[in-house]
Amino acid sequence: MGDQTAEAARRPRADAVRNRERVLEAAKAVFSAGGKEASLDAVARQAGVGIGTLYRHFPTREALYEAVYRREVEHLADLAETLKNDPSPAQALRIWLHSNVEFVATKKGMSAALALAAQASSELSAYSFDRLTRAVALLLDRAIAAGEIRGDIGPADLLRALIGMCYLHDQPGWQETVQRLLDVFVDGLCAKPVAPEN
């Protein structure tokens, strides 16, 4: 009985878990929008929680940045797992690359809002690059094996091309431009071009 009580005491309350998730969702939205409005107060307002609740979960800007960043990387890794059974491997790869644009928008917004780009931990960068490289490799290897994508490109090449496209475009509406360029890029990789789904 004592073990169960101790375990229950260690487990976060359901409302605390919900608040943490709401803060992370709000932070993603606020940071993606960027600009002067990307403050911790704006995150708390968007999440519908007090600033004290935000700080209870994330005592520093850096802690919130890292939590959002890691959460987005995990979502992309999970998406690759889901897409690995798509009937069209090239289309699955295209969908995954398009989903990365939203992640980069969030990352760019966080870098601007939190001025952490230069201070980002090398451990966090290494973790995300490794996790995303493995995720895209899962989809790329399948597309190559199916004969839908040419075999002379690797997962790191794909990520570097994606990052380059995202960071070369910094004007309003850049995501739409990058999404269009990604379609051209994937079409160029296809052994037989696969039309994007609408």
C-alpha positions in Angstrom: 0.0 0.0 0.0 2.8 2.4 0.9 4.5 1.8 -2.5 1.3 2.7 -4.3 0.9 5.9 -2.3 4.5 6.9 -3.0 4.1 6.2 -6.7 0.9 8.2 -6.8 2.7 11.1 -5.1 5.5 11.0 -7.6 3.2 10.9 -10.6 2.2 14.4 -11.9 -1.5 15.3 -11.5 -3.6 15.0 -14.7 -4.2 18.8 -14.7 -0.5 19.5 -14.4 0.2 17.2 -17.4 -2.6 19.0 -19.4 -1.2 22.4 -18.5 2.3 21.4 -19.5 1.0 20.1 -22.9 -1.1 23.3 -23.4 2.0 25.4 -22.7 4.1 23.4 -25.2 1.4 23.7 -27.9 1.0 27.5 -27.2 4.8 28.0 -27.3 5.0 26.3 -30.6 2.3 28.6 -32.1 3.7 31.7 -30.5 7.3 31.0 -31.5 6.3 30.0 -35.0 4.7 33.4 -35.5 7.9 35.0 -34.2 8.3 38.8 -33.9 7.9 41.0 -30.8 4.8 39.1 -29.7 6.8 35.9 -29.1 7.2 36.4 -25.3 6.6 34.1 -22.4 3.6 36.2 -21.4 2.2 35.6 -24.8 2.8 31.8 -24.4 1.0 31.8 -21.1 -2.0 33.8 -22.5 -2.3 31.5 -25.5 -2.2 28.4 -23.2 -4.8 29.9 -20.9 -2.5 29.6 -17.9 -0.9 32.1 -15.5 2.7 33.0 -15.9 3.4 31.3 -12.6 2.1 28.0 -14.0 4.4 28.4 -17.1 7.4 29.0 -14.8 6.5 26.0 -12.6 6.9 23.7 -15.6 9.7 25.7 -17.4 11.7 27.8 -15.0 13.8 29.4 -17.8 13.3 30.4 -21.4 15.9 27.9 -22.3 14.0 25.1 -20.6 10.8 26.0 -22.6 12.8 26.3 -25.8 14.4 22.9 -25.3 11.1 21.2 -24.4 9.4 22.5 -27.5 12.3 21.7 -29.7 12.6 18.1 -28.4 8.8 17.6 -28.7 8.8 18.7 -32.3 11.7 16.4 -33.1 9.9 13.5 -31.5 6.7 14.3 -33.5 8.7 14.2 -36.7 10.3 10.9 -35.7 6.8 9.5 -34.9 5.5 10.8 -38.2 8.2 8.9 -40.1 7.1 5.7 -38.2 3.5 6.3 -39.3 4.4 7.1 -42.9 6.7 4.1 -43.4 3.7 2.0 -44.4 2.3 4.5 -46.9 1.7 2.8 -50.2 3.8 5.4 -52.0 7.2 5.6 -50.4 8.1 8.8 -52.4 4.9 10.4 -51.4 5.6 9.5 -47.7 9.0 11.1 -48.0 7.4 14.3 -49.6 4.9 14.5 -46.7 7.6 14.1 -44.1 9.8 16.8 -45.7 6.8 19.2 -45.9 6.1 18.6 -42.2 9.7 19.7 -41.4 9.0 23.2 -42.7 6.6 23.8 -39.7 9.3 22.6 -37.3 11.9 24.9 -38.9 9.4 27.8 -38.6 9.0 27.1 -34.9 12.8 26.8 -34.5 13.4 30.0 -36.4 10.8 31.8 -34.2 12.4 30.5 -31.1 15.8 31.5 -32.1 14.6 35.1 -32.8 12.4 35.3 -29.8 14.8 33.8 -27.3 18.1 34.8 -28.8 19.3 31.2 -28.3 20.6 30.3 -31.7 24.2 30.8 -30.7 23.7 29.3 -27.3 21.9 26.2 -28.3 23.4 23.2 -26.6 25.6 21.0 -28.9 24.0 18.0 -27.2 20.5 19.2 -28.3 21.7 19.8 -31.8 23.4 16.4 -32.0 20.3 14.7 -30.6 18.0 16.3 -33.1 20.2 15.8 -36.1 20.7 12.1 -35.2 16.9 11.6 -34.5 15.8 13.3 -37.7 18.5 11.6 -39.8 17.3 8.2 -38.6 13.7 9.2 -39.3 14.3 10.4 -42.9 16.5 7.4 -43.5 13.6 5.1 -42.7 11.5 6.8 -45.5 14.3 7.3 -47.9 15.6 3.8 -47.8 12.1 2.5 -48.5 11.6 4.9 -51.4 15.0 3.9 -52.9 14.3 0.1 -52.5 10.9 0.6 -54.2 12.7 2.3 -57.2 10.8 5.5 -56.6 13.7 7.7 -55.6 17.2 7.6 -57.1 19.8 5.9 -54.9 22.6 8.5 -54.9 21.3 10.7 -52.1 21.6 10.0 -48.4 19.5 11.1 -45.4 22.0 13.8 -44.2 21.9 15.2 -47.8 18.1 15.5 -47.6 18.2 17.3 -44.3 20.9 19.7 -45.4 19.0 20.6 -48.5 15.8 21.1 -46.5 17.6 23.3 -43.9 19.2 25.3 -46.7 15.9 26.0 -48.4 14.3 27.1 -45.1 17.1 29.4 -44.0 17.7 31.0 -47.4 14.1 32.3 -47.3 13.3 34.7 -44.6 10.6 36.9 -46.0 6.9 36.7 -45.0 5.3 33.7 -46.6 8.6 31.9 -46.9 7.0 28.6 -45.9 4.9 28.5 -49.0 8.0 29.2 -51.2 9.9 26.4 -49.5 6.9 23.9 -49.8 6.9 24.6 -53.5 10.7 24.1 -53.8 10.4 20.9 -51.8 8.0 19.5 -54.4 10.4 20.5 -57.2 13.3 18.9 -55.2 11.4 15.6 -54.6 10.3 15.5 -58.2 14.0 15.8 -59.2 14.8 12.8 -56.9 12.1 10.6 -58.3 12.9 7.9 -60.7 9.3 8.5 -61.9 7.9 11.8 -60.8 5.1 11.4 -58.2 2.5 14.3 -58.2 1.9 15.8 -54.8 -1.4 15.1 -53.2 -3.7 18.1 -52.6 
